[in-house]
Amino acid sequence: MAGSELKADLWVNEYITPWDIYSHGVSRILAYKKTAFQEMYIVESGAYGKALVLDGKWQSCTGDEFIYHEALVQPAMIAHQEPKTALILGGGEGATTRELLRWKTIEKVMMIDIDGDVVAACKEHLPEMHQGTFDDPRFQLVVADALEVLDTTNDKWDIIISDLVDPIEEGPSFPLFTKEYFEKLQRVLAANGIVVVQSGPVSPPSVMYHARLVNTLKAVFPYVHSYCAPTPSYGSPWGFTLCANHPLNTRPDPDVVDELITDTTTGGLRLIDGMSLLGMLQTPLYIRQAIAQNTEVYTLAKPPKFFGQGVISDQ
């Protein structure tokens, strides 16, 4: 490529749209396994550090995962103000757990992940992400199908975080972005609890999928709010959705938020403070318009299929 000096011979090529590819140069493969559910790589990339790649899709990396994981976890925690229990669906890297356990109020975190091989590899190779929180006495790992656990538990949770891989066809989370799945989350949500869902890319070519997912959540929860964060290594800003059975404060006072974070967390946040949270919660106009226009509700009979997988290649 004219004017560029390429320094990698191995590339993760992820198909963002039918016309766009995001390529990450890889310097080293740290782990590989074809698990019972998906193809897993943990790689060292040139620009963004270590990364987890599942079925060719870039999941998170040490270079910018704090943006994704703080955006995923902290708005719900701050909105609740005093969460004691949290349930994670997915979250194999352990970074979601890390963000929850910053809170002094938290007494129990349960993480349900279907793929124990991925969790074990992340625990070994990605300590920068989990930071030892898998060994915290407040943490419980359950390796199981989330649907089965949700059908059999009677526990109620203050915070529920759906941190699942994108619903690509044949992937392990294909049925888990549907009205039926979200109804199961509603059943185990505490009275004043909050659900947050990673809700896919919100770049203009892809925002329709996010919009339909938001409308699916609106079919289950009376209060639903879309927000997003910049996620550079994904090649797109990323969407999230807050859901509750009570009104959500989408214009929190930055000074009040800063005081809450100081008093109730162990600190260390790099993205979220009062001012950044206020800005994050102001949903851009084009996303609000897409939500108004794309009203399809995803069901098990008609689940979503986010675009594309990726490949690791030497080209």
JOSUL-V412136 format. One record per residue. N is the residue number from 0. RES is the residue in three letters. SS is DSSP state (H for helix, E for strand, - for the rest). NEAR is the number of other C-alpha atoms within 10 Angstrom. Layout:
N|RES|SS|NEAR ; N|RES|SS|NEAR
//
This chain:
0|MET|-|5 ; 1|ALA|-|4 ; 2|GLY|-|5 ; 3|SER|-|6 ; 4|GLU|-|7 ; 5|LEU|-|8 ; 6|LYS|-|10 ; 7|ALA|-|15 ; 8|ASP|-|11 ; 9|LEU|E|18 ; 10|TRP|E|18 ; 11|VAL|E|23 ; 12|ASN|E|22 ; 13|GLU|E|22 ; 14|TYR|E|19 ; 15|ILE|E|22 ; 16|THR|E|13 ; 17|PRO|-|8 ; 18|TRP|-|6 ; 19|ASP|E|11 ; 20|ILE|E|14 ; 21|TYR|E|17 ; 22|SER|E|20 ; 23|HIS|E|21 ; 24|GLY|E|22 ; 25|VAL|E|24 ; 26|SER|E|18 ; 27|ARG|E|14 ; 28|ILE|E|14 ; 29|LEU|E|14 ; 30|ALA|E|16 ; 31|TYR|E|15 ; 32|LYS|E|14 ; 33|LYS|E|13 ; 34|THR|-|12 ; 35|ALA|-|11 ; 36|PHE|-|17 ; 37|GLN|-|17 ; 38|GLU|E|16 ; 39|MET|E|20 ; 40|TYR|E|23 ; 41|ILE|E|24 ; 42|VAL|E|22 ; 43|GLU|E|21 ; 44|SER|E|22 ; 45|GLY|-|14 ; 46|ALA|-|12 ; 47|TYR|-|18 ; 48|GLY|E|15 ; 49|LYS|E|24 ; 50|ALA|E|27 ; 51|LEU|E|25 ; 52|VAL|E|21 ; 53|LEU|E|25 ; 54|ASP|-|22 ; 55|GLY|-|20 ; 56|LYS|E|25 ; 57|TRP|E|24 ; 58|GLN|E|19 ; 59|SER|E|25 ; 60|CYS|E|25 ; 61|THR|-|18 ; 62|GLY|-|16 ; 63|ASP|-|16 ; 64|GLU|H|20 ; 65|PHE|H|21 ; 66|ILE|H|19 ; 67|TYR|H|25 ; 68|HIS|H|23 ; 69|GLU|H|20 ; 70|ALA|H|25 ; 71|LEU|H|28 ; 72|VAL|H|25 ; 73|GLN|H|23 ; 74|PRO|H|22 ; 75|ALA|H|24 ; 76|MET|H|23 ; 77|ILE|H|19 ; 78|ALA|H|17 ; 79|HIS|H|17 ; 80|GLN|-|15 ; 81|GLU|-|15 ; 82|PRO|-|23 ; 83|LYS|-|18 ; 84|THR|E|21 ; 85|ALA|E|26 ; 86|LEU|E|25 ; 87|ILE|E|23 ; 88|LEU|E|24 ; 89|GLY|E|23 ; 90|GLY|-|20 ; 91|GLY|-|29 ; 92|GLU|-|26 ; 93|GLY|-|23 ; 94|ALA|H|27 ; 95|THR|H|26 ; 96|THR|H|28 ; 97|ARG|H|21 ; 98|GLU|H|23 ; 99|LEU|H|28 ; 100|LEU|-|21 ; 101|ARG|-|18 ; 102|TRP|E|22 ; 103|LYS|-|14 ; 104|THR|-|15 ; 105|ILE|-|20 ; 106|GLU|-|14 ; 107|LYS|E|18 ; 108|VAL|E|23 ; 109|MET|E|18 ; 110|MET|E|25 ; 111|ILE|E|24 ; 112|ASP|E|22 ; 113|ILE|-|21 ; 114|ASP|-|19 ; 115|GLY|H|18 ; 116|ASP|H|19 ; 117|VAL|H|27 ; 118|VAL|H|20 ; 119|ALA|H|13 ; 120|ALA|H|20 ; 121|CYS|H|21 ; 122|LYS|H|21 ; 123|GLU|H|11 ; 124|HIS|H|18 ; 125|LEU|-|22 ; 126|PRO|H|16 ; 127|GLU|H|16 ; 128|MET|H|25 ; 129|HIS|H|21 ; 130|GLN|-|14 ; 131|GLY|-|15 ; 132|THR|H|21 ; 133|PHE|H|20 ; 134|ASP|H|12 ; 135|ASP|-|13 ; 136|PRO|-|10 ; 137|ARG|-|14 ; 138|PHE|E|18 ; 139|GLN|E|15 ; 140|LEU|E|16 ; 141|VAL|E|15 ; 142|VAL|E|16 ; 143|ALA|-|14 ; 144|ASP|-|16 ; 145|ALA|H|20 ; 146|LEU|H|17 ; 147|GLU|H|9 ; 148|VAL|H|14 ; 149|LEU|H|17 ; 150|ASP|H|12 ; 151|THR|H|8 ; 152|THR|-|10 ; 153|ASN|-|11 ; 154|ASP|-|12 ; 155|LYS|-|18 ; 156|TRP|E|25 ; 157|ASP|E|22 ; 158|ILE|E|26 ; 159|ILE|E|28 ; 160|ILE|E|25 ; 161|SER|E|24 ; 162|ASP|E|21 ; 163|LEU|-|21 ; 164|VAL|-|22 ; 165|ASP|-|25 ; 166|PRO|-|20 ; 167|ILE|-|18 ; 168|GLU|-|16 ; 169|GLU|-|12 ; 170|GLY|-|17 ; 171|PRO|-|18 ; 172|SER|-|18 ; 173|PHE|-|19 ; 174|PRO|-|23 ; 175|LEU|-|23 ; 176|PHE|-|25 ; 177|THR|-|20 ; 178|LYS|H|22 ; 179|GLU|H|18 ; 180|TYR|H|18 ; 181|PHE|H|21 ; 182|GLU|H|15 ; 183|LYS|H|16 ; 184|LEU|H|24 ; 185|GLN|H|22 ; 186|ARG|H|15 ; 187|VAL|-|19 ; 188|LEU|E|23 ; 189|ALA|E|19 ; 190|ALA|E|13 ; 191|ASN|E|13 ; 192|GLY|E|24 ; 193|ILE|E|28 ; 194|VAL|E|27 ; 195|VAL|E|25 ; 196|VAL|E|24 ; 197|GLN|E|25 ; 198|SER|E|27 ; 199|GLY|E|24 ; 200|PRO|E|26 ; 201|VAL|-|24 ; 202|SER|-|17 ; 203|PRO|-|12 ; 204|PRO|-|11 ; 205|SER|-|16 ; 206|VAL|H|22 ; 207|MET|H|22 ; 208|TYR|H|23 ; 209|HIS|H|27 ; 210|ALA|H|27 ; 211|ARG|H|22 ; 212|LEU|H|30 ; 213|VAL|H|27 ; 214|ASN|H|21 ; 215|THR|H|21 ; 216|LEU|H|28 ; 217|LYS|H|19 ; 218|ALA|-|16 ; 219|VAL|-|20 ; 220|PHE|-|19 ; 221|PRO|-|12 ; 222|TYR|E|16 ; 223|VAL|E|22 ; 224|HIS|E|21 ; 225|SER|E|24 ; 226|TYR|E|24 ; 227|CYS|E|25 ; 228|ALA|E|21 ; 229|PRO|-|18 ; 230|THR|-|19 ; 231|PRO|H|15 ; 232|SER|H|20 ; 233|TYR|H|21 ; 234|GLY|-|18 ; 235|SER|-|19 ; 236|PRO|-|17 ; 237|TRP|E|24 ; 238|GLY|E|27 ; 239|PHE|E|25 ; 240|THR|E|22 ; 241|LEU|E|25 ; 242|CYS|E|25 ; 243|ALA|E|25 ; 244|ASN|-|18 ; 245|HIS|-|14 ; 246|PRO|-|11 ; 247|LEU|-|17 ; 248|ASN|-|12 ; 249|THR|-|17 ; 250|ARG|-|12 ; 251|PRO|-|17 ; 252|ASP|-|13 ; 253|PRO|H|16 ; 254|ASP|H|12 ; 255|VAL|H|11 ; 256|VAL|H|20 ; 257|ASP|H|16 ; 258|GLU|H|12 ; 259|LEU|H|16 ; 260|ILE|H|22 ; 261|THR|H|12 ; 262|ASP|H|12 ; 263|THR|H|16 ; 264|THR|E|17 ; 265|THR|-|12 ; 266|GLY|-|11 ; 267|GLY|-|9 ; 268|LEU|-|15 ; 269|ARG|-|9 ; 270|LEU|-|15 ; 271|ILE|-|20 ; 272|ASP|-|19 ; 273|GLY|H|18 ; 274|MET|H|14 ; 275|SER|H|11 ; 276|LEU|H|23 ; 277|LEU|H|18 ; 278|GLY|H|16 ; 279|MET|H|19 ; 280|LEU|-|19 ; 281|GLN|-|14 ; 282|THR|-|15 ; 283|PRO|-|12 ; 284|LEU|H|9 ; 285|TYR|H|13 ; 286|ILE|H|21 ; 287|ARG|H|15 ; 288|GLN|H|12 ; 289|ALA|H|18 ; 290|ILE|H|21 ; 291|ALA|H|12 ; 292|GLN|H|12 ; 293|ASN|-|17 ; 294|THR|-|16 ; 295|GLU|-|16 ; 296|VAL|-|19 ; 297|TYR|-|24 ; 298|THR|E|17 ; 299|LEU|-|14 ; 300|ALA|-|9 ; 301|LYS|E|11 ; 302|PRO|-|18 ; 303|PRO|-|23 ; 304|LYS|-|17 ; 305|PHE|-|18 ; 306|PHE|-|15 ; 307|GLY|-|17 ; 308|GLN|-|18 ; 309|GLY|E|19 ; 310|VAL|E|16 ; 311|ILE|E|19 ; 312|SER|E|12 ; 313|ASP|-|12 ; 314|GLN|-|10
//
